[in-house]
Amino acid sequence: MRCTTLKSPEIGKWILLLGCFTALPASAHTDDHFNAVIEQAKQLAEQAYQAPEESLPSALKEIDYDTYRQIRFSPDQAYWRDESPFNLQLFHSGFIFQTPITLNIIEGDDVTPLPFSSDDFQYDDNAEALLEQDLTGSGHAGFRLHYPLNNDDYADEFAVFLGASYFRLVGQDQTYGLSTRGLAIDTASSEKEEFPAFREFWLYKPGEDADEITLLALLDSPSLSGAYRITLRPGEQTNAEVEAELFARHDVAKLGIAPLTSMYTFSESSHERFDDFRPQVHDSDGLLIHTGAGEWIWRPLSNPQETHISSFVDNAPHGFGLMQRERDFSRYLDMEAHYHQRPSQWVAPIDAWGAGHVELVEIPTPDETHDNIVAYWVDDEPLNAGDSRHLHYHTHTLNDAQDHDVGRVIRTRHGKATIEGSASEGATLERQFVVDFQGGALDDIAPDQPVKLDISTQTGNVTQPHVMSLPDNMWRASFRVPPTTEPSDIRLRLMLNNQPISETWNYVWYPDA
């Protein structure tokens, strides 16, 4: 299985866009707007799936990447820019964005379609010739929202909805990195993966003092349809409150809830080094889970040689997220991508989830233009044809680590467990691991305290486990993995007085990596 994307001139990576649908009745009231979309999704699921009609003018279907980049929204045409702290800007259809979406504006009781207008865009160089063509039916590929995040004088872009059910968020001092999706269906399974798409949006016009904006979306795919209400609150930690009603047309083998999609190419802990001057290249470096039992689990990400799927079984989890813990420019040395400013993102249920598992999918990638990391929640309760499901959760961006009171994993390193010239031939085949922790409870623990290492394996064995204090209130756990032909699934954490004082580090060592 593989995941392929291309560079985007607007948000860093291309993603597939599908479809459009009909407008919401203008007579609906505020709460009734969402109810009307729910009813529309329900009726849609009772019918056979129909792919959206292709309405894009031929002139736009045939343009190439370079020409598409020469079409830009005119900032002075931004909607609401003189009426609210928020403003709305649009993406042009064309190139790989072949099926326009439908946009509507809700103001009080009124619902007004937002039609395509070439006056909203600048057509430079080769794209200027498009103005001589009939662009009727062009529609929009997506939209972006702006708000004064970093200072009061400039409205920064903080959210983008573009392609399938993808959307990206940033907070203060962040640049776009990982993506959020409405749903993931049959990801990394024997079934062909579906990419549900937001067909139509309704945006509530924000007021002159607004600090949040709400939008509705109609989602559709061969297996199900759904109605979404998303409230965005931009800030240091830009937050999206997501509420959805799903209706299944067919049985869904694997329903991925609140999926996060990211990129990990390599870091200093990678077994194989890329021929690159940069020490690390990734949008995220680890998966963090807060279990229903209160445990914090840290799984470092990898770029495997074949697709790896990991499941973290839980009941009523508190949340999960893909983290970018390395925040120092010197850890990346990239003046263009600014990986040190890519956001972490956390997902937390508002309506509690039951039994299920967080699933992590790691896909091989040759370079940073591919999104190869996916994480989502899978409920044990199946979603079968005719079933409905209610979802309600928060997802928000982070600059710093997710706040908790135990020591955080700050470093994972491994290498050949041998001393040059050693007479012990067997030692050359062992793998040495070191895991460093810092922060939280460790800040108040003196180096002479009897900190112990709790280490276990689900598969494989470890030898020579050891824990020691380091300068600056850091602690190091170390161990070796003996020669083996099977993967070693290892868990460890620091303990004091029989109580955990660190995250649980979980790692799978593949000897053929």
C-alpha positions in Angstrom: 0.0 0.0 0.0 1.3 3.5 -0.7 0.2 7.1 -0.5 1.1 9.6 -3.2 0.7 13.4 -3.2 2.2 16.3 -5.1 3.5 19.7 -4.0 0.8 22.4 -3.7 1.4 26.1 -4.3 -1.0 27.0 -1.5 -0.7 24.5 1.4 2.2 22.2 0.8 0.6 19.1 -0.6 -2.1 18.2 -3.1 -5.2 16.2 -2.0 -8.1 14.8 -4.0 -11.3 16.8 -4.3 -14.7 15.4 -5.1 -18.2 16.7 -5.8 -20.9 19.2 -5.2 -24.5 19.1 -3.9 -27.6 21.1 -3.5 -28.3 24.2 -1.4 -29.8 24.3 2.0 -33.4 25.7 2.2 -33.3 29.4 2.9 -36.1 29.2 5.5 -34.0 27.3 8.1 -33.3 28.9 11.4 -29.9 28.7 13.2 -30.2 25.3 14.8 -32.5 24.2 12.0 -29.7 24.8 9.5 -27.7 21.8 10.9 -30.9 19.8 11.3 -31.6 20.3 7.6 -28.1 19.1 6.6 -28.6 16.1 8.8 -31.9 15.3 7.1 -30.3 15.8 3.7 -27.5 13.3 4.6 -30.0 10.8 5.9 -32.0 10.9 2.7 -28.8 10.7 0.7 -27.8 7.5 2.5 -31.1 5.9 1.6 -30.3 6.2 -2.1 -27.7 4.5 -4.2 -24.5 6.4 -4.3 -24.0 8.7 -7.2 -20.7 10.2 -8.1 -20.8 13.9 -8.6 -21.4 15.2 -12.1 -18.4 16.6 -13.9 -19.3 20.2 -14.6 -15.8 21.7 -15.0 -15.2 23.6 -18.2 -12.8 21.9 -20.6 -10.4 24.8 -20.4 -9.8 24.2 -16.7 -9.6 20.4 -17.0 -6.6 20.7 -19.3 -4.4 23.2 -17.5 -1.1 22.0 -16.0 0.4 22.5 -12.6 2.3 25.7 -13.6 -0.7 27.3 -15.1 -2.8 26.5 -12.1 -0.3 28.2 -9.8 -0.7 31.3 -11.8 -4.4 31.6 -10.7 -4.5 33.4 -7.3 -7.4 34.8 -5.3 -7.2 38.6 -5.0 -6.9 39.5 -1.3 -8.8 42.8 -1.9 -11.8 40.6 -2.9 -11.8 38.7 0.4 -15.4 38.3 1.8 -16.3 40.0 5.1 -12.8 41.7 5.4 -14.4 45.1 6.3 -17.2 43.6 8.4 -15.5 41.1 10.7 -12.1 40.0 12.0 -12.6 37.0 9.8 -12.3 36.9 6.1 -13.0 34.2 3.5 -10.8 33.5 0.4 -11.5 30.9 -2.3 -9.6 28.3 -4.3 -10.1 28.1 -8.1 -11.1 24.8 -9.6 -8.9 23.2 -12.3 -5.8 20.9 -12.7 -6.4 18.0 -10.3 -9.4 19.8 -8.7 -11.9 18.6 -11.2 -15.1 18.5 -9.3 -16.2 21.8 -7.8 -17.9 22.1 -4.3 -20.9 24.3 -3.5 -20.5 27.1 -1.1 -23.3 29.0 0.8 -23.4 31.9 3.2 -25.8 31.9 6.2 -26.7 35.3 7.6 -29.6 35.2 10.1 -32.4 33.3 8.4 -31.0 33.8 4.9 -29.0 31.2 3.0 -27.3 32.6 -0.1 -25.2 30.6 -2.6 -21.8 31.9 -3.2 -21.4 31.8 -7.0 -18.1 31.6 -8.9 -16.8 34.9 -10.2 -13.6 35.3 -12.2 -13.4 38.8 -10.7 -12.3 37.2 -7.4 -9.1 35.9 -9.0 -5.9 37.1 -10.6 -4.9 35.3 -13.8 -1.2 35.8 -14.4 1.0 34.8 -17.4 -0.3 31.7 -19.1 -3.4 31.7 -17.0 -4.5 35.0 -18.4 -5.7 33.2 -21.6 -8.4 31.5 -19.5 -10.3 34.8 -19.3 -11.0 34.4 -23.0 -12.8 31.0 -22.3 -16.3 30.4 -21.0 -15.7 29.6 -17.3 -19.4 29.0 -16.5 -19.7 26.2 -14.0 -16.2 26.5 -12.7 -17.3 26.6 -9.1 -14.7 26.5 -6.3 -12.1 23.9 -5.3 -12.2 24.9 -1.6 -11.7 27.9 0.7 -9.4 29.3 3.4 -10.2 31.4 6.4 -8.2 34.3 7.8 -8.0 35.9 11.3 -5.5 38.2 13.1 -3.6 35.4 14.8 -0.2 37.0 15.4 -1.1 40.7 15.5 -4.1 43.0 15.2 -3.0 44.5 11.9 -3.0 41.4 9.7 -5.4 38.6 9.2 -3.4 35.4 9.0 -4.6 32.3 7.2 -5.5 29.8 9.9 -7.7 27.1 8.2 -7.9 25.6 4.8 -10.6 23.2 3.5 -9.4 21.8 0.2 -9.8 18.2 -1.2 -12.0 15.3 -0.1 -12.7 15.8 3.6 -9.3 17.3 4.4 -8.7 20.5 6.4 -5.6 22.0 7.9 -5.3 24.3 10.9 -2.5 26.5 12.3 -2.2 28.5 15.5 0.1 31.3 16.4 3.6 31.2 15.0 2.9 28.0 13.1 3.1 26.9 9.4 0.9 24.2 7.8 2.0 20.6 8.4 -0.3 17.7 9.2 -3.9 17.5 8.0 -7.2 16.6 9.6 -9.9 14.6 7.8 -13.6 14.2 8.4 -13.3 10.4 8.2 -11.0 7.6 7.0 -12.7 4.5 5.6 -10.8 1.2 5.1 -7.4 2.7 5.4 -4.6 0.2 5.2 -7.1 -2.7 4.9 -7.8 -5.5 2.3 -10.7 -3.3 1.1 -10.0 -0.4 -1.3 -9.7 2.8 0.7 -12.5 5.3 0.4 -12.0 9.0 0.6 -15.3 10.6 1.7 -15.7 14.2 0.4 -17.3 17.3 1.7 -19.7 18.1 -1.2 -21.2 21.3 0.1 -20.5 23.9 2.8 -22.6 26.5 4.6 -20.6 29.2 6.4 -22.2 31.4 9.1 -21.2 34.9 8.4 -19.2 36.1 11.5 -20.0 39.3 13.3 -17.9 42.4 13.7 -16.6 41.2 17.1 -16.5 37.4 16.4 -13.8 35.3 17.8 -15.1 32.0 16.3 -16.7 30.9 13.1 -19.0 28.0 12.4 -19.6 26.1 9.2 -21.7 23.1 8.1 -20.7 20.5 5.6 -22.4 17.6 3.8 -20.1 14.6 3.4 -20.7 11.7 0.9 -19.0 8.5 -0.2 -20.0 5.1 -1.5 -20.4 3.7 2.0 -22.0 6.5 3.9 -23.1 10.1 4.1 -22.8 12.6 6.9 -23.6 16.1 8.2 -20.9 18.0 10.0 -20.9 21.1 12.2 -17.4 22.6 12.8 -16.8 25.5 15.0 -13.3 27.1 14.6 -11.7 29.2 17.3 -8.3 30.5 16.1 -5.6 31.4 18.6 -2.4 30.2 20.2 -4.0 26.7 20.0 -6.5 26.9 17.1 -9.4 24.6 18.1 -12.0 22.9 16.0 -15.1 21.5 17.7 -16.5 18.8 15.4 -20.0 17.4 15.6 -21.3 14.9 13.0 -24.2 12.6 12.2 -23.2 9.7 10.0 -25.6 7.4 8.0 -24.3 4.1 6.5 -25.4 2.9 3.0 -23.3 -0.2 3.3 -21.3 -2.0 6.0 -18.1 -0.2 6.8 -15.3 -2.6 7.6 -13.1 0.0 9.3 -14.3 3.5 10.3 -11.4 5.8 11.2 -12.7 8.6 13.5 -10.9 12.0 13.7 -8.1 11.0 11.4 -4.8 12.9 11.4 -2.5 12.6 8.3 1.1 13.6 8.5 4.6 13.1 7.0 7.7 11.5 8.5 10.7 10.9 6.2 13.7 10.6 8.6 15.3 11.9 11.8 18.4 11.3 13.8 16.9 8.1 15.2 16.2 6.6 11.7 18.1 3.3 11.0 18.9 4.4 7.4 20.2 8.0 6.9 19.0 10.0 3.8 21.7 11.7 1.8 20.6 15.1 3.0 22.3 18.1 4.8 19.3 18.3 7.2 19.4 16.2 10.3 15.6 15.7 10.3 12.6 16.0 7.9 9.1 15.4 9.3 5.8 17.1 10.1 5.4 14.9 13.1 7.8 12.8 15.1 5.5 10.7 17.4 2.1 9.5 18.3 0.9 10.4 21.9 -2.0 8.6 23.5 -3.7 9.4 26.8 -5.5 6.1 27.7 -8.8 5.7 29.6 -6.7 4.3 32.5 -4.7 7.6 32.6 -1.5 6.2 31.0 0.5 8.4 28.6 2.0 6.4 25.7 4.6 7.7 23.3 5.3 5.9 20.1 8.2 7.4 17.9 7.3 7.4 14.2 9.2 5.6 11.5 9.5 5.5 7.7 9.4 1.7 7.2 10.3 -0.4 4.3 6.8 -1.8 4.1 3.5 -0.6 5.6 3.2 -1.1 9.3 -0.1 -1.0 11.2 -0.1 -0.7 15.0 -3.2 -0.9 17.2 -3.4 0.5 20.8 -6.4 -1.2 22.4 -8.3 1.0 24.9 -11.6 1.8 26.5 -12.8 5.4 26.8 -9.5 7.1 25.9 -8.9 10.7 26.9 -7.3 11.5 23.5 -4.5 11.1 21.0 -2.4 13.2 18.7 0.5 13.4 16.3 3.2 15.5 17.9 6.1 17.6 16.6 8.2 17.7 19.7 11.4 19.0 18.2 10.8 22.8 18.1 14.3 24.1 17.6 15.4 25.3 14.2 18.8 23.8 14.7 17.2 20.3 14.7 16.1 20.8 11.1 18.2 23.5 9.5 15.5 24.1 6.9 14.9 27.7 5.9 12.1 26.9 3.4 9.9 24.2 5.1 10.3 25.5 8.7 9.7 22.1 10.2 10.3 23.5 13.6 7.1 25.6 13.2 4.8 22.7 12.1 2.0 22.2 14.6 1.3 19.2 16.8 -2.4 18.3 16.9 -4.5 16.7 19.6 -7.9 15.0 19.4 -10.1 14.6 22.5 -13.7 13.2 22.6 -16.5 15.3 24.0 -19.0 12.5 23.9 -16.9 9.6 25.3 -15.7 6.8 23.1 -16.2 3.2 24.2 -14.1 0.2 23.5 -11.8 0.3 20.5 -8.3 1.2 19.5 -6.1 4.0 18.2 -4.6 2.8 14.9 -1.3 4.1 13.6 -0.4 3.5 9.9 3.2 4.1 8.7 3.7 3.9 5.0 7.1 3.9 3.2 8.0 7.2 1.5 11.1 8.1 -0.5 10.8 11.8 0.2 8.9 14.6 2.0 6.4 15.2 -0.7 4.3 12.2 0.5 2.0 12.0 3.5 2.8 8.6 4.9 1.5 8.7 8.5 -2.2 8.3 9.5 -3.7 7.9 13.0 -7.3 7.6 14.0 -9.7 6.0 16.4 -11.6 2.8 15.5 -14.6 1.8 17.6 -15.3 -1.8 18.4 -18.9 -1.3 17.5 -19.3 -1.8 13.8 -21.1 0.6 11.5 -23.4 -1.5 9.3 -25.8 -0.6 6.5 -28.8 1.4 7.9 -26.9 2.4 11.1 -26.3 5.9 12.2 -23.6 7.3 14.5 -23.1 10.6 16.4 -19.6 12.0 16.7 -18.6 15.0 18.9 -14.9 15.8 19.6 -12.3 18.6 19.8 -9.1 18.8 17.8 -6.6 21.6 18.4 -3.1 22.6 17.4 -0.2 22.9 19.7 3.2 24.6 19.8 4.5 22.9 22.9 4.0 19.4 24.2 0.6 18.2 25.3 0.4 19.2 29.0 0.7 16.5 31.6 2.6 15.8 34.9 4.9 12.9 33.9 8.3 13.0 32.3 8.3 13.2 28.5 10.3 11.2 26.0 12.7 13.7 24.5 15.0 11.4 22.6 15.1 7.9 21.1 18.5 6.6 19.8 19.8 3.2 18.8 22.9 1.8 17.3 25.3 -1.2 17.1 25.9 -2.5 20.6 29.6 -3.2 20.4 32.9 -1.7 21.4 35.5 -1.6 18.5 38.1 -4.3 19.1 35.9 -6.2 21.6 36.6 -9.9 21.8 32.8 -10.6 22.2 31.7 -11.5 18.7 28.1 -12.0 19.8 27.8 -8.4 21.0 28.3 -7.1 17.5 24.8 -8.4 16.6 23.0 -6.7 19.5 21.2 -3.4 19.2 21.7 -0.7 21.8 18.8 1.6 22.7 18.8 4.7 24.8 15.6 6.6 25.7 15.9 10.0 27.4 13.1 11.6 29.5 12.7 15.2 30.9 10.1 17.5 32.4 7.0 16.9 34.5 7.6 15.0 37.7 11.2 14.5 36.8 11.9 18.2 37.5 11.6 17.5 41.3 13.4 14.2 41.5 17.0 14.3 42.8 19.7 12.2 41.0 20.1 9.9 44.0 16.4 8.9 44.2 15.7 5.1 43.6 14.2 5.5 40.1 13.6 2.1 38.6 13.0 1.0 35.0 9.8 -0.9 34.2 10.5 -2.7 30.9 8.6 -5.4 29.2 8.2 -7.0 25.7 5.1 -8.4 24.0 7.4 -10.1 21.5 11.2 -10.6 21.6 13.6 -10.1 24.5 15.8 -7.4 25.9 19.0 -7.5 27.9 21.0 -5.2 30.2 18.2 -2.9 31.2 19.5 0.2 33.1 18.4 3.6 34.2 20.6 6.6 35.2 20.3 10.3 35.8 21.7 12.8 33.4 22.4 16.6 33.8 19.5 19.1 33.7 17.0 16.7 35.4 17.1 14.2 32.6 16.9 10.5 33.0 18.1 7.8 30.6 16.8 4.3 30.1 19.0 1.9 28.1 18.8 -1.7 27.0 19.9 -4.1 24.3 17.9 -6.2 21.8 19.6 -9.6 21.1 19.9 -11.0 17.6 16.5 -12.0 16.3 14.6 -12.6 13.1 11.3 -11.4 14.6 10.1 -7.9 15.5 10.5 -6.8 19.2 7.6 -4.9 20.7 9.0 -3.1 23.7 7.4 -0.9 26.4 9.3 0.9 29.2 8.7 3.7 31.7 10.3 5.1 34.8 9.0 4.3 38.3 9.5 5.8 41.7 7.9 4.2 44.8 5.9 1.9 42.5 4.3 4.8 40.7 5.0 5.8 37.1 6.8 9.1 36.7 7.2 9.1 32.9 5.3 8.4 29.7 5.3 4.8 28.5 7.7 4.5 25.6 6.5 2.0 23.1 8.6 0.9 20.1 8.7 -2.0 17.7 12.2 -2.9 16.5 12.2 -4.7 13.1 15.5 -6.5 12.7 15.3 -6.2 8.9 14.8 -2.4 9.0 
